[in-house]
């Protein structure tokens, strides 16, 4: 005697069953959105006040290490002291500008972070990279810190920069 199967023999799938291509498209959209959100968070973190203060301290620390008289410390450190000494005033100026900047360019902050942290591709640490790269990076960062975002106005302009007030003789009569 044969027993009957518990599963029906002919199963019909609904018409809206997702195919492989629609699932992949949905996952790809989710992954792209996730990457965009991560990149946006990283940009905000890099431009934030805490990061600006940290990078300013880092710049001042490198500038102070540039003239370190101890040959032992200079021998152990990876920093190229002769290059740091050559741009010491620029580093201190960038630190001061960085503390005053409210919304620096994210690209300039990324370039500054790479200059300070990347031992392989930074002209401060790698002697195989020309010194001109160091000067170009410093100028790029300086330009990004001095540029103001679109639509922003300066609140602290000097009085001498304002247009002088002039009155005509006709203005006095009214």
Order of alpha helices (4+ residues) and beta strands (2+ residues): alpha-alpha-alpha-alpha-alpha-alpha-alpha-alpha
